[in-house]
């Protein structure tokens, strides 16, 4: 930045102060707008890719740090090392949010394209940046729309390759993890009901409809409509709650 004129140096500082961008991104935006500050703001806010400028060499180095020695992918051992580097428990729900950003097809696996593409979209090209991003990734779970997207993503991510349904034990583990973030008072009763009465894999329809049920039906079931178009399993769950005196709807 020393070669810049005083006026342009001031524009860079102003740009950084207002946008929170790095010096590299500030220079990129200002140069592309011929040093017009307003134009640089337009470039910055209208082109997401400039806000997430990353160094491809650093991304390659990060990928190679975690890549499996025998397969061109990051597998469970590499993910364990990554979690250690990030100071995050592998069972922490933030790993699900990371996988959602990477559009990972399968739990405990990242292809090179998934890993590098996900980090680029987040503007991450170093471990320090990755660590700094963890609080933001956690905060996304508090956003209702993003939570819904992460919840729906989790079904395909967690199921076994080639299977249409999600193994019951896996589904229960995922529900307990997700509803620990977005409280649903009936989650433990739901899991107990499934183990006692269902004991089968969970379909995508049941998975998605349960989120709707948890969001639209009061935990006392005061607004539950027996004639509503809920999957049979959810109707059976309501009967189970009644039979066991957990909730009374009549």
C-alpha positions in Angstrom: 0.0 0.0 0.0 3.1 2.3 0.3 3.1 3.0 -3.4 -0.4 4.5 -3.3 -1.1 8.2 -3.3 -2.3 9.7 0.0 -5.8 10.0 -1.3 -6.0 6.4 -2.4 -4.5 5.2 0.9 -7.3 7.1 2.7 -9.9 5.5 0.4 -8.5 2.0 1.3 -8.7 2.8 5.0 -12.3 4.1 4.7 -13.3 1.1 2.7 -11.9 -1.3 5.4 -13.5 0.7 8.2 -16.9 0.6 6.6 -16.9 -3.0 5.2 -14.6 -4.8 7.6 -12.9 -6.3 4.5 -9.2 -7.1 4.3 -6.7 -4.7 2.7 -6.3 -7.1 -0.3 -10.1 -7.1 -0.9 -10.3 -3.3 -0.4 -7.6 -2.8 -3.1 -9.3 -5.3 -5.4 -12.7 -3.5 -5.2 -11.2 0.0 -5.5 -9.0 -0.9 -8.5 -12.0 -2.5 -10.3 -14.0 0.7 -9.8 -11.2 3.0 -10.9 -10.8 4.2 -7.3 -14.3 5.5 -6.9 -15.3 4.7 -3.3 -19.1 4.4 -4.0 -18.4 2.2 -7.0 -16.1 0.0 -4.9 -18.9 -0.4 -2.3 -21.2 -1.5 -5.2 -18.7 -4.1 -6.4 -18.2 -5.4 -2.9 -21.9 -5.8 -2.0 -23.1 -7.0 -5.4 -20.4 -9.6 -6.1 -20.2 -12.1 -3.3 -17.1 -13.7 -4.8 -15.0 -10.6 -4.1 -16.0 -10.7 -0.4 -14.7 -14.2 -0.1 -11.3 -13.9 -1.8 -9.1 -16.8 -0.9 -5.6 -18.0 -1.8 -5.9 -21.2 -3.8 -2.3 -22.3 -2.8 -3.3 -22.1 0.9 -6.5 -24.0 0.2 -4.4 -26.8 -1.5 -2.1 -26.9 1.5 -5.0 -27.2 3.9 -6.6 -29.9 1.9 -3.3 -31.9 1.7 -2.9 -31.6 5.5 -6.1 -33.6 6.0 -6.3 -35.7 2.9 -6.2 -39.5 3.3 -2.8 -40.9 2.3 -4.4 -43.6 0.0 -7.5 -41.9 -1.4 -8.0 -38.4 -2.8 -10.5 -37.5 -0.1 -10.6 -36.4 3.5 -11.9 -39.3 5.6 -12.6 -39.8 9.2 -9.0 -39.6 10.4 -8.4 -36.4 8.5 -11.6 -34.9 9.9 -10.5 -35.9 13.4 -7.2 -34.0 12.9 -9.2 -31.0 11.4 -11.5 -30.9 14.5 -8.4 -31.0 16.8 -6.9 -28.1 14.9 -10.2 -26.2 15.2 -10.5 -27.1 18.9 -13.9 -28.5 18.2 -15.3 -31.9 19.3 -16.1 -34.1 16.3 -19.6 -34.7 17.8 -20.2 -30.9 18.0 -23.1 -29.8 15.8 -20.9 -27.1 14.2 -19.3 -30.0 12.2 -22.8 -30.5 10.6 -22.9 -26.7 9.7 -19.4 -27.0 8.2 -20.5 -30.0 6.1 -23.6 -28.1 5.0 -21.4 -25.3 3.7 -19.3 -27.8 1.9 -22.3 -29.5 0.4 -20.8 -32.8 1.6 -22.6 -35.8 0.2 -21.7 -38.2 3.1 -21.0 -37.9 6.8 -17.2 -38.2 7.7 -16.1 -37.6 4.1 -15.1 -34.5 2.1 -14.1 -34.7 -1.5 -11.5 -32.2 -2.6 -14.2 -30.2 -4.5 -16.5 -30.1 -1.4 -13.7 -29.1 1.0 -12.1 -26.4 -1.2 -15.4 -25.1 -2.6 -16.9 -24.8 0.9 -13.9 -22.9 2.3 -13.9 -20.6 -0.7 -17.6 -19.8 -0.2 -16.8 -18.9 3.5 -13.7 -16.8 2.6 -11.4 -19.2 4.6 -7.9 -20.1 3.4 -6.1 -20.6 6.7 -6.6 -22.4 10.0 -6.8 -19.1 11.9 -9.6 -17.9 9.6 -11.4 -21.2 10.0 -11.2 -20.9 13.8 -12.4 -17.3 13.7 -15.4 -18.4 11.6 -16.6 -21.0 14.2 -18.8 -18.6 16.2 -20.4 -17.4 13.0 -21.1 -21.0 11.9 -22.7 -21.6 15.3 -24.9 -18.5 15.1 -26.4 -19.8 11.8 -28.3 -22.4 13.7 -30.3 -19.6 15.4 -31.5 -18.4 12.0 -34.9 -20.2 11.4 -34.4 -20.5 7.6 -30.8 -21.7 7.8 -31.7 -24.2 10.6 -34.4 -25.6 8.3 -31.9 -25.9 5.5 -29.3 -27.6 7.8 -32.0 -29.9 9.2 -33.1 -31.0 5.7 -29.5 -31.4 4.6 -28.7 -33.6 7.6 -31.0 -36.4 6.3 -29.1 -37.1 3.1 -25.7 -36.4 4.8 -26.3 -38.9 7.6 -27.8 -41.8 5.8 -25.8 -44.8 4.5 -24.7 -44.6 0.8 -27.3 -46.2 -1.4 -30.1 -46.2 1.2 -33.3 -44.2 0.8 -34.0 -44.2 4.5 -32.1 -43.1 7.6 -31.2 -45.8 10.2 -33.3 -45.3 13.3 -30.3 -45.0 15.7 -28.7 -42.4 13.4 -32.0 -40.5 13.1 -32.4 -40.4 16.9 -28.9 -39.2 17.4 -29.4 -36.4 14.8 -32.7 -35.3 16.3 -31.2 -35.1 19.8 -28.3 -33.0 18.4 -30.5 -30.7 16.3 -33.3 -30.2 18.8 -30.7 -29.4 21.5 -30.1 -26.3 19.4 -33.8 -25.5 18.5 -35.7 -26.6 21.6 -38.6 -29.0 21.1 -39.9 -30.3 24.5 -41.2 -33.5 23.0 -38.0 -34.8 21.4 -37.2 -37.3 24.1 -40.7 -38.7 24.1 -40.5 -38.9 20.3 -37.3 -40.9 20.4 -38.7 -43.2 23.1 -41.8 -43.8 21.1 -39.8 -44.7 18.0 -37.7 -47.2 19.9 -40.8 -48.8 21.6 -43.3 -48.8 18.7 -41.5 -48.3 15.4 -38.0 -49.7 15.4 -37.5 -49.2 11.6 -35.6 -46.8 9.4 -36.9 -43.2 9.0 -38.2 -42.0 5.6 -37.3 -38.5 4.2 -41.0 -37.6 4.5 -41.2 -38.4 8.2 -37.9 -36.6 8.7 -39.1 -33.3 7.0 -42.7 -33.5 8.4 -41.4 -33.9 12.0 -39.7 -30.4 11.7 -43.1 -29.0 10.5 -44.9 -30.7 13.4 -42.4 -29.4 16.0 -42.6 -25.9 14.7 -46.4 -25.6 14.1 -48.0 -27.8 16.8 -47.9 -26.6 20.3 -46.1 -29.1 22.8 -49.4 -29.4 24.6 -51.0 -30.5 21.2 -53.7 -27.9 21.8 -53.7 -27.0 18.1 -53.1 -30.5 16.8 -55.6 -31.4 14.0 -56.3 -35.2 13.9 -57.6 -34.7 10.3 -54.4 -32.9 9.2 -52.1 -34.5 6.6 -49.4 -35.7 9.0 -47.6 -39.0 8.3 -49.2 -42.0 10.1 -46.1 -42.2 12.4 -46.8 -38.7 13.8 -50.5 -39.5 14.3 -49.4 -42.7 16.2 -47.0 -40.6 18.3 -49.9 -38.3 19.3 -51.9 -41.5 20.4 -48.8 -42.7 22.3 -48.6 -39.4 24.2 -52.3 -39.6 25.1 -52.1 -43.3 26.1 -49.2 -42.6 28.4 -50.7 -39.5 30.0 -47.9 -37.4 28.7 -50.2 -35.0 26.9 -54.0 -35.0 26.8 -55.7 -33.9 23.6 -59.2 -35.0 24.5 
